[in-house]
Amino acid sequence: MASGVRAAQREATRQRIVQVAVELLIERGLAATTTVEVQRAGGFSRGALLHHFPTREAMLGATIRALMERNEAAVRQAEADTPADLDRVERAIRVLCASMVRPAFVAELELWAAARTDPALREVLRREEKRARVDLYRVVGEVFGEDLSSSERYPMVASLTVQFLRGLAISDVLRGERRTTERLIADWGAVARAILEGNNP
C-alpha cells in the first residue's frame, strides 16, 4: 500500500514538472524553459526534478506529449466554434488552422526547430516523434471525416495540409496578416478539394 502511494506521488510530481515546463515554454519560449526556471516556478526541489529529468533535453522531450494533448483539445474547440454549413474541405482546413496558430502548437514547432542545432534535444525528440506524428494524423483524419479520409487521394491531402498549416503558423507569428491568411486558406481549400475529387487543381 505504502509503495503504491509513493509511486502515485512520484508520478504526480512528474506530471506537475511537465505542466510547469509546458507553461513556461508557451509563455516565455524555449530559451527561458530551463531546469532552474522550472524548479523555481513550480517550487520543486532540485533532487525531485533531477530524479525525473536528469537533463533539460529529457524534460523538454516530455513536454511534446502534453503539448499534443493541448493541441488536440484546441482542435475540438475549433470544431465547436467553426460553422457547420461550410464546404467540408474548407471547414476541415479552417478548424485545423484555428488550432495550429495557437500558442501550444507554435511552442511545439519551436522545439522541433531548436533540435536542428541541438543533437541531444534532437535525439530525445526523435523518440517522441513517431507517437506525435501518429496522433497528429489521427486528429487530422477525424477532422476531415471518414467520407473524405477514405479517398485514395486523402493521404496526399493530409500530408500537404499539415505542411501548409505548419508554415502558416510560423508566418502568422511573424506577420499576423489576417487577410493574407484567409486568402491562403481559401486557396488551399480549393486545391485540396480538387485533389480529393480527382481534378487538376
N, C-alpha and C positions, 0 to 999 in steps of 0.2 A: 504493500500500500504506500509506504513512505517513498519507495523508489519511483513509483508511478507519479506521485505528487511532484517529486523533484524533476522528473522528466518533463512533466507538463509545464512547470515553472521555467525550465530551461528553454523550452520551445516558445513560450510566451515572450521571454526576453529576446529571443532571436527575432521573432516577428516584430517586436517593438523597434529593435535596431533597424530592421529593414524599412519599416514605415518612416522612421525618422530620416533615414538616408534618402528615401524617395521624396519626402517633403523638401529636404534641402536641395536635392537635385532639381526639382521642379521650380522652386522659388529662387534659388541663388546660383544654380548652374553647377557644372561638373567641378570647376576649379575650387569651389567652396565646400564640396562634399568630401571632406577628409575624415579619417577615423577620429581625429581630435575634435573636429566640429560636431560630428555625430555623437560622440561621447558627451560633449558639453551640452548640446541641445536636448539630448534625451536623459541626461542625468545618470548615465551608466558608469560603472567602474571600468577602469582600463582593462582589468582582468576579465570582466564579463564580456566586453566587446571582442577582445583578442581570442577568447575561448571559442567564440562562434565564427569570427572572421579574422584569421591571423594576418591578413593583408588587406589593404584598401581595395585591391582588384577583386578579391573574393567577395567583399561586401558589395561592391558595385555590380558584380555579376548576379548577386541575389536580388538586386532591385529590378532586373528585367522581368521576372515573373510578376512582381507586384505592379509594375507599370503596365504590363499586358492586361492584367485584371482591371485596372483603371480604364484602360483604353477600350476594353470590351464593354464596360459599363457606360462609357461615353457613347459608344455606338448604339446601345439600347436606348439611351436618352435621345439621341439624334433621330432614331426611328420614330419615337413617340412625338417628336417635335416637327417632323417633316410631313407636309401634306400627303395624304394617301392617294390623291387623284392625279398625281404627276405620272408621266410616262415611266414605266417600271425601271428602265435602264437609267434614265436621268435621276430618278428618285434614289436608286441604289448608290449612284456616284455621289449625289448630294449628301446622303446620310454618312457615307464614309468620309467625305471631305469635311463635314462638320465635326467629326470626331478626330480626324487626323491633324487638324490645326490647333487642337487643344494642347495645353502645356505638357501633359503627361506624354503624349506622343512625340512632341518635339524634344523632350528630355531623353526619350529612348533613342531618337536619332542622334542626339548629342553624344551618347555613349558609343554608338557604332562608329561615329566619325572619329572620336578620340582614339579608338582602337587601332586606327591606321598607323599611328606613330608610337603606340604603347604595346609592345609584344606581350607583356604579362596580362594586360587587360584583354587583348585580342584572344589569347588562349582561353581565358575564363569565359568570354562571351561566345566563343565557338561552341562551348559545351551547352550553352543555353539556346543557341541559335536554332537548332533543329526543332525543339519544342515550340519556341516562339513563332517560327515560320508556320508550323502546323496549325497553331492556334489562330494566327492571323488569317490564313486562307480558309479555315473553318468559318470564321466570323464573316469574311467577305462572301463566302458561298451562301451563308444564311441570309445575308442582306439582299443578295441578288435573287434568292429564292430558288426552289427546286426546279421550276419550269425553265428558267434561264440557265441555271448552272448545269442542266442536263445536256445542253447543246455541246456538240463536239468541238465547237469553237470557243466555248467558255474558258478553258484553261488559259488560252492566249489573252482573252479579255481580262481575266482576273489578274494575271501577271502584269500586264501593261497598266492596268488600273492602279495597282499597288505602287508601281514605279512612278506613275504620273502623280499620284497623291503625295508620295514622299517628296518629290520635287516641289510640288505646290506648297507643302508645309514649310519647307525651307525658304522658298521665295516669299511666303507670307510673313515670315519673321523679318525679312529684310525690307520688304516694300509695303505689304498690307494694303494693296490697292484692290478694293472690293470689286470695282467694275471689271478690272482685268481678270480677277479670279472667276467671276460669274461667266465671262465670255469663254474662258478656258474650260470650265466645267461643261458648259453647253456644247462647245466644240468636241470635247472628248466624248460626251454622251452620244452625239450624232455618229462619231466614228465607231464607238463600241457597239451601238445598235446595228450599224451597217455590217460589222464583222459578224455579229451573232446571227443576223439574218442571211448571211452568205452573200452580201452585196459588196461591191467595191466602194470603200468609203470616199 
